[in-house]
Amino acid sequence: MENKNIWGIYSAEQLTELEEHAKEYMDFLDNGKTERECIDTIVNRIEKDGYQELQSLIKKNNVLKEGDKVYSVWMNKSIVMFQIGKKPMAEGMNILGAHLDSPRLDIKQNPVYEDGGFAYLDTHYYGGVKKYQWVTIPLSIHGVVIKKDGTTVEINVGENEDDPVFFVSDLLIHLAAEQLEKKASKVIEGEALDIIVGNKPLVIEKKGEKGEKNKGKDGKDAVKKGILAILKENYDIEEEDFISAELEVVPAGKAREAGFDRSMILAYGQDDRICAFSSLKAMLEVKETERTACCILVDKEEIGSVGATGMQSKFFENAVAEVMNLAGDYSELKVRRCLASSCMLSSDVSSAFDPAFASCFDKKNVAYLGNGMVFNKFTGSRGKSGSNDANAEYMGHIRAIFDKEKIHFQTAELGKVDVGGGGTIAYILALYGMNVIDSGVAVMNMHAPWEATSKADVYEAKRGYVAFLNNASL
């Protein structure tokens, strides 16, 4: 099978649409650097398109009918959307699934300390990262602090031009001879990824013997106290409020076009917000469908899809049951039939061929930037361990759909056999017995603070997802 660059296949009208899609995608990345921010952005968008919140419909006991659009948010970090089709849901849905979380640094619950004249926030890295990539770059802090009275304080510092940024320090090259002898995994240790947040001691007013005011330092941990004073003044939060906070440290800065030809996008969090955004757009473009169209955008994939907001949670299954109940077609057996009869694209990224590291890839079975969306029949590592391995019949069905709709795709594996590997949410949905295959977009620099993708691939993925939602029926 010969893979071809797809830039030359588009009409002038499609190229214009491609650029508009890329611009909207970059805005999505800028506005959604955390799961919570993504959910807020998505809900604001889909409600304009007629989507209604599931819990409010349940309270009103509304009856769902063909064409209705419903969504359910779980713990502000995951969302599932449905557009009711003509056929009963027990005959199966067409599902797009992606994840909203990305590798980052999480601030610990007891994080603030001072050392050597600097105030720090202690962090714990989240997901698979090369720790050395996170030093000396501008960082921002996003998230929420929940106070004891239930008040939510939103934090977003480091993205505006007049905001301060934060950073993790690194040893100067002049003293780094011993450091550079270490393995890459040990050059920067996890506990060394604490971010510097200040260097100025708190200055207080002190009265002298004659009543005059003199400025003086506030003794021990004066820099830390200065930072806590700023947090109190700007956000009305105390040090103990970090106990009930979820604060994420991510690269500061906006998504950028890359290359003289502006053909690529360089941005944080493209794994897997690139598939999440394309899935969202596909749902919004779908009109009438035979089968109910569904989109799941979840949290915690980067650490095993665990917890109440991960794909291993029952929130998706529960939402399906509630929707079927409102449609007047619920039973436990019908829910099981619905899930088993569904078709799914597990929409996650794949590794892009990098000529600088060609020895890690099988050139015949790797994705190339600019060659269209990607299918991974299986993932896993070594002997396909931990993989969902899609049926040949399902792959044949997808091929037929994409050929009919003139969708350009490529097939790939995640590197050479025995070199590495990875997984997605596909195996979890496959537990229901449904047909699932991994599909998505090729990414260069995957899991780095700045990842690279092709605008053409983002656009083609959206086109492919629309074709899938409209035509899958195996």
HUQUI-V57878 format. One line per field, one symbol per residue. ss: DSSP state (H for helix, E for strand, L for the rest). psi: psi as a letter, one per 30 degrees, with the letter a starting at -180 (. if undefined). A space follows every 50 residues. Layout:
BEGIN
ss: ???
psi: ???
END
This chain:
BEGIN
ss: LLLLLLHHHLLHHHHHHHHHHHHHHHHHHHHLLLHHHHHHHHHHHHHHLL LEEHHHHHHHLLLLLLLLEEEEEELLLEEEEEELLLLLHHHLEEEEEEEL LLLEEEEEEEEEEEELLEEEEEEEEELLLLHHHHLLLLEEEEEEEELLLL LEEEEEELLLLLLLLEELLLLLHHHLLLHHHLLHHHHLLHHHLLEEEELL LLEEEEELLLLLEEEEELLLLHHHHHHHHHHHHHHLLLHHHHHHEEEEEE ELLLLEEELLLLLEEEELLHHHHHHHHHHHHHHHHLLLLLLEEEEEEELL HHHLLLLLLLLLLLHHHHHHHHHHHHLLLLLHHHHHHHHHLLEEEEELLE EELLHHHHHHLLHHHLELLLLLEEEELLLEELLLELLLLLLHHHHHHHHH HHHHHLLLEEELLLLLLLLLEELLLHHHHHLLLLEEEEEELEEELLLLLL EEEEHHHHHHHHHHHHHHHHHLLL
psi: kkkkkfeffkleeeeeeeeeeeeeeeeeeefifleeeeeeeeeeefefgg kkkeeeeeefhkkklkfkkklkkjggflkkkkjkaelkffglljkkkllf llkakkklfifklkkggkklkklkkkajljeffgkglkllkkalkjlfgf kkjkkjkfeleglllllkllkkefggeeefflleffejlefghkkkglfk lkklkkklegflkkklkhbkheeeeeeeeeeeeefhklefffehljkkkl kkllkkkkkefhflkjlkgfjhfeeeeeeeeeeffkckkelkkkkkjllg efgghllfglfflgeeeeeeeeeeefgghkleeeeeeeefglkkjjjlll kkkjffhfffljffhlkkkggllkkjelbalchgkglkjkkeeeeeeeee eeeeghkklllllillkfeballafefeefffglkkkklbkkkkhkglej lklkeeeeeeeeeeeeeeeffkg.
END
